[in-house]
Amino acid sequence: MDLLRFITAGSVDDGKSTLIGRLLYDSKSILVDQLEALEKQSKNKNEDGIDLAILTDGLRAEREQGITIDVAYRYFNTAKRKFIIADAPGHVQYTRNLITGASNSQLMVILVDARHGVIEQTRRHSIIASLLQIRHVVVAVNKMDLVDYDQKTYETIKADYEKVAQSLSLPNVEYFPISAFTGANIVEPSTQMPWYKEGPLLDYLETLELNEGEEFEQSRFQVQFVIRPQTAELHDYRGFAGQVISGSYKKGDRIRILPQDISTTIAKIEMAGHEVETAHAAQPCVIHLAEDIDVSRGDSFVLENESVQIENEFEALVCWLDNKPLTEGNKYFIQHRSRLVKVVVKEINEIIDVNTLEKKGVSEPVKLNEVVRVKLKTASPLVFDAFTQNRQTGSAILIDQTSNSTVGAVMIG
């Protein structure tokens, strides 16, 4: 069963948390004790006697104010697919939270209040989807119950958003008229909107094809842990554990170990304690090499005939997540999957306006929520692909060396 990661976006009170709660509730993904707790805590109750939004609004401040502050992740599955949903805040000051959640999402659901139509925050979140190369966007026109399920209202909003999508070159956009509060057209088709002939939202999420040639096909593997038991029965055992990031590896493949650039052969591949011939993308495995080579956590394996970037100086987009400003010359750690190295910000070249995508010169320190293009220099080389090609190997985070807090989301290339 495959996995779909998606994020909900939209302005404050557009119904993002309620939509996720409805998906969980109608797909029977809520336990009995959770339902009992919901009934006691609910203020804005629907016809079932519960407030679905508080399923994701976990912080006390969120429940008191009826808003989402932090990104909340929820997991559920149906008979057809597993899902990881990120519920992102709608406030402008929490833009960094949206970018963080969206950076690992395959699809963005942008909610639009049927009463208000396409607004500035709708455009802002659409720009972020374009910036992060999210290939699938769903526009969910919510609160249709508050406009009497009017078809003309929906068609007007759809036409307005089509102009936004065209200006940003968003490749795949789908539209759904829904009511998260009543459940109309989310899990079951809506009887109140007979004019809408397509299926409900969940049907689309379950059947969306994710392998439309968009997956990065070259083979990438990064070592997470070196297994060396040194016991009597496993005296000579040396395996390199990790997850196949993309592509596949099979026994007998010639590979290069990077950044050292040493060639060798895969002698054996193990999964769940059993030897296998091949390991594919997203599968955890242990790879054994034909020669004894010094390999450490964070080293990468690529097939010998495939190309990859190995640099200690490169350009990247950075979404700044810290209250302390970002300035040239600042030093951090950069965490690139399992690899952690020191990095310095050599140049800050331009700031990108997330409202317009306009690029401007930088005349003052970079503030919280701002997105900038920078040049970074690392203490030792990173093995990566451009973010536009492979989001798994093209993304990283910046970490403050003193507090160990995450201060920047990095998109390389």
C-alpha positions in Angstrom: 0.0 0.0 0.0 1.6 3.3 -1.1 1.7 6.5 0.9 0.5 10.0 0.1 1.8 13.0 2.0 -0.3 16.2 1.7 -0.7 19.5 3.4 -3.7 21.7 3.9 -3.3 25.5 3.4 -5.5 28.5 3.4 -6.4 31.6 5.3 -7.5 31.7 9.0 -10.9 30.0 9.5 -11.1 28.5 6.0 -11.7 25.1 7.6 -8.4 23.3 7.3 -8.5 21.6 10.6 -12.2 20.7 10.2 -11.5 19.2 6.8 -8.8 16.9 8.3 -11.1 16.0 11.2 -13.8 15.1 8.7 -11.5 12.9 6.7 -10.5 11.1 10.0 -14.1 10.9 11.3 -15.8 9.7 8.1 -13.0 7.2 7.3 -13.5 5.7 10.8 -10.0 6.6 11.9 -10.9 7.9 15.3 -10.9 5.7 18.4 -14.0 5.6 20.7 -12.2 7.3 23.6 -11.1 10.1 21.3 -14.7 10.6 20.3 -15.8 10.8 23.9 -13.1 13.4 24.7 -14.1 15.4 21.6 -17.7 15.5 22.7 -16.7 17.0 26.1 -14.3 19.6 24.6 -16.3 20.7 21.6 -17.6 24.2 21.4 -18.5 24.6 17.7 -20.5 21.3 17.3 -21.7 19.9 14.1 -24.8 17.6 13.7 -22.8 14.7 15.1 -22.2 16.7 18.3 -18.5 17.3 18.0 -16.0 19.9 16.8 -13.8 18.1 14.3 -11.2 20.9 14.2 -9.9 20.1 17.6 -8.7 16.7 16.4 -5.6 18.5 14.9 -5.5 21.7 17.1 -3.5 20.0 19.9 -2.0 23.0 21.7 -4.1 24.6 24.5 -3.7 28.1 22.9 -5.0 26.6 19.6 -8.1 25.3 21.2 -8.8 28.4 23.2 -8.4 30.7 20.2 -9.9 28.4 17.6 -6.8 28.7 15.4 -3.8 26.6 14.3 -0.4 27.7 15.5 2.0 24.8 14.8 2.0 22.2 12.1 0.0 19.2 13.2 0.5 15.8 11.6 -2.1 13.1 11.4 -2.0 9.6 10.0 -4.8 7.5 8.6 -5.4 4.9 6.0 -8.2 3.5 3.9 -8.4 0.2 2.0 -6.5 1.9 -0.9 -3.8 4.1 0.5 -2.0 5.4 3.6 -1.9 9.1 4.3 0.2 11.6 6.3 -1.6 15.0 6.6 0.0 18.2 7.7 -2.3 20.9 9.0 -0.5 24.2 8.6 -1.4 27.5 10.2 -3.2 30.2 8.2 -1.7 33.3 9.8 0.9 35.2 7.9 3.3 35.2 10.8 3.4 31.4 10.7 4.4 31.2 7.0 7.6 29.3 8.1 5.4 26.5 9.5 3.6 26.1 6.2 6.9 26.0 4.2 8.3 23.4 6.6 5.3 21.2 6.3 5.0 21.7 2.5 8.6 20.9 1.8 8.0 17.2 2.2 4.5 17.0 0.7 3.5 15.6 -2.6 0.2 17.5 -2.8 -1.2 20.7 -1.3 -4.9 21.2 -0.6 -5.7 24.9 -0.6 -9.0 25.8 1.0 -11.0 28.8 -0.2 -13.9 30.1 1.8 -16.9 30.2 -0.6 -18.1 33.4 0.9 -14.8 35.3 0.3 -13.3 33.7 -2.8 -9.6 33.9 -3.8 -7.8 36.3 -1.4 -4.2 37.4 -0.8 -3.5 34.4 1.5 -4.7 32.0 -1.3 -2.2 33.6 -3.7 0.6 33.5 -1.1 0.1 29.7 -0.4 -0.1 29.1 -4.2 3.2 30.9 -4.6 4.7 28.7 -1.9 3.4 25.6 -3.8 5.1 26.9 -6.9 8.3 27.8 -5.1 8.5 24.3 -3.5 7.7 22.5 -6.8 4.6 20.8 -5.4 3.3 19.0 -8.5 -0.3 18.5 -7.4 -2.7 21.2 -6.0 -6.3 20.7 -4.9 -8.5 23.8 -4.6 -11.2 22.9 -2.1 -14.0 25.5 -2.1 -15.2 25.1 1.4 -18.3 26.3 3.3 -20.6 25.7 0.4 -23.3 25.2 2.9 -23.1 28.9 3.8 -23.8 29.9 0.2 -26.7 27.4 -0.3 -24.4 25.1 -2.4 -24.6 27.7 -5.2 -23.0 26.4 -8.5 -22.4 30.0 -9.8 -20.3 30.9 -6.7 -18.2 27.8 -7.1 -17.7 28.4 -10.9 -16.6 32.0 -10.2 -14.0 31.0 -7.6 -12.7 28.3 -10.0 -12.3 30.8 -12.8 -10.5 33.2 -10.5 -8.1 30.6 -9.3 -7.4 29.3 -12.8 -5.8 32.7 -13.5 -3.6 32.3 -10.4 -2.6 28.8 -11.5 -1.8 29.9 -15.0 0.4 32.8 -13.8 2.4 30.5 -11.5 2.5 27.6 -14.0 1.1 25.1 -11.5 1.0 21.9 -13.5 -1.9 19.8 -12.0 -4.8 21.6 -10.3 -8.1 20.0 -9.3 -11.2 21.7 -7.9 -13.8 20.4 -5.4 -16.8 22.2 -3.9 -17.1 20.9 -0.3 -18.4 21.5 3.2 -16.1 20.2 5.9 -18.7 21.1 8.5 -21.4 18.9 7.0 -19.2 16.5 5.2 -20.5 17.3 1.7 -18.4 15.9 -1.1 -15.5 14.9 1.1 -15.9 11.1 1.7 -19.3 10.7 0.1 -20.8 12.5 -2.9 -23.0 15.5 -2.0 -26.7 15.2 -2.5 -26.9 19.0 -2.1 -24.8 19.6 -5.2 -26.2 17.4 -8.0 -24.6 19.8 -10.5 -21.2 18.6 -9.5 -20.6 15.4 -11.5 -17.0 14.4 -10.3 -16.3 12.2 -7.3 -15.7 13.3 -3.7 -12.3 14.5 -2.5 -11.2 11.3 -0.8 -11.7 9.3 -4.0 -9.3 11.7 -5.7 -6.7 11.4 -2.9 -7.0 7.6 -3.0 -6.5 7.2 -6.7 -4.0 10.0 -7.5 -1.2 8.5 -9.5 2.2 9.5 -8.0 4.5 7.9 -10.5 3.7 10.0 -13.6 7.4 10.2 -14.5 8.0 12.7 -11.7 10.0 10.4 -9.4 13.7 10.7 -9.5 15.0 7.5 -11.2 18.7 7.6 -10.3 19.8 5.5 -7.3 20.6 7.2 -4.1 21.4 5.7 -0.7 22.8 7.3 2.4 24.3 5.4 5.4 22.4 6.0 8.6 24.2 3.5 10.8 27.3 1.2 10.5 26.5 -2.3 11.9 29.6 -3.9 13.4 28.5 -6.4 16.2 32.0 -7.9 16.7 30.5 -10.9 18.4 31.8 -14.5 18.2 29.0 -15.6 15.7 29.2 -12.3 13.7 32.9 -11.6 14.0 33.4 -10.4 10.4 29.9 -8.8 10.0 30.0 -5.2 8.6 26.8 -3.8 7.1 25.7 -0.3 6.2 22.1 0.4 7.2 19.9 3.1 5.6 16.9 3.7 3.4 17.0 3.6 -0.4 16.2 7.2 -1.2 15.4 6.7 -4.9 16.0 4.2 -7.7 17.1 0.7 -6.7 20.2 -1.4 -5.8 20.9 -5.0 -6.4 23.5 -7.6 -5.5 26.6 -7.2 -7.8 26.0 -3.5 -8.6 29.1 -1.4 -9.0 28.8 1.7 -6.9 30.8 4.7 -5.8 31.1 5.7 -2.2 30.9 9.5 -1.8 32.3 11.9 -1.0 35.4 9.8 -0.9 34.8 8.6 -4.5 35.8 5.0 -4.0 34.4 2.3 -6.3 33.4 -1.1 -5.0 30.7 -3.8 -5.5 27.6 -4.7 -3.5 28.2 -8.1 -2.1 24.9 -8.6 -0.3 21.7 -6.8 0.6 19.6 -7.7 3.6 16.1 -6.6 4.5 14.4 -7.6 7.9 17.3 -10.1 8.5 16.9 -11.9 5.2 19.1 -11.6 2.1 17.4 -10.2 -1.0 18.5 -9.5 -4.6 17.2 -6.0 -4.9 16.2 -3.0 -2.7 13.9 -0.3 -4.1 13.1 3.3 -3.2 11.7 3.9 0.3 12.8 0.5 1.5 15.1 0.2 4.5 18.0 -2.2 4.0 21.5 -3.2 5.0 24.1 -3.2 2.2 27.4 -5.2 2.4 30.4 -4.3 0.3 32.9 -6.6 -1.4 35.9 -4.8 0.1 36.6 -3.5 3.6 36.3 0.3 3.1 36.1 3.0 5.6 32.5 4.1 5.4 30.8 6.4 8.0 27.3 7.7 8.8 26.2 10.2 6.2 28.3 8.7 3.3 26.4 8.1 0.1 26.2 5.2 -2.4 25.4 5.9 -6.0 25.7 3.6 -9.0 29.0 3.9 -10.8 27.6 5.1 -14.1 25.3 7.8 -12.5 26.2 11.4 -11.9 25.6 13.4 -8.7 26.7 16.8 -7.4 29.6 16.7 -4.8 30.2 20.2 -3.6 31.2 22.2 -0.5 30.0 25.5 -2.0 26.6 25.9 -3.5 23.5 28.1 -3.9 20.3 27.4 -2.0 16.9 28.9 -1.1 16.5 29.3 2.6 13.3 30.0 4.5 14.4 31.6 7.7 12.8 30.2 10.8 14.5 32.0 13.7 13.8 35.2 15.5 17.6 36.0 15.4 18.4 37.6 12.0 20.4 35.8 9.3 23.5 37.8 8.1 26.4 37.0 5.9 29.2 35.3 7.8 26.9 33.5 10.2 28.0 29.9 11.0 25.7 26.9 11.5 25.5 23.2 11.2 23.8 21.9 8.1 21.9 18.6 8.5 21.6 16.9 5.1 19.6 13.7 6.0 22.2 11.7 8.1 25.1 14.0 7.3 25.9 16.8 9.7 28.7 19.3 8.9 29.6 22.9 9.7 28.5 25.6 7.2 29.0 29.3 6.8 26.7 31.7 4.9 29.1 33.3 2.4 26.6 35.5 0.5 23.0 36.5 0.7 22.1 37.3 -2.9 18.5 38.2 -3.0 15.2 38.0 -1.0 12.1 36.5 -2.6 8.7 38.1 -1.9 6.4 35.2 -1.1 3.4 37.4 -2.1 4.6 38.1 -5.6 7.7 36.0 -6.3 9.5 39.3 -7.0 13.3 39.1 -6.3 14.9 42.0 -4.4 18.3 43.0 -3.2 19.1 42.5 0.5 19.9 45.7 2.3 19.4 44.5 6.0 19.5 41.3 8.0 17.1 38.6 7.0 14.1 38.3 9.4 11.8 35.5 10.5 9.6 34.0 7.6 11.7 35.6 4.8 12.9 33.5 1.9 16.3 34.3 0.5 18.8 32.9 -2.0 22.2 32.4 -0.5 25.6 30.8 -1.1 26.7 28.3 1.5 30.1 26.8 2.1 30.4 23.6 4.1 33.5 22.3 6.0 33.3 19.0 4.0 31.5 18.2 0.7 27.8 17.3 0.5 26.4 14.8 -2.0 23.2 16.1 -3.4 20.8 16.7 -6.3 19.0 19.9 -7.1 15.8 20.3 -5.1 13.8 20.6 -8.3 15.1 17.1 -9.4 15.1 15.2 -6.1 13.5 16.8 -3.1 14.9 14.1 -0.8 18.6 14.8 -1.5 18.1 18.4 -2.4 16.8 19.6 1.0 18.4 20.2 4.3 18.1 22.2 7.5 20.3 24.8 9.2 20.9 24.3 13.0 22.1 26.9 15.5 25.5 25.7 16.9 24.7 27.0 20.4 21.0 26.2 21.0 20.7 23.2 18.5 17.5 24.7 17.3 16.4 24.5 13.7 16.8 28.0 12.2 16.5 27.5 8.4 14.8 25.2 5.8 17.2 24.7 2.9 16.3 23.9 -0.8 19.6 23.3 -2.7 20.1 24.5 -6.3 
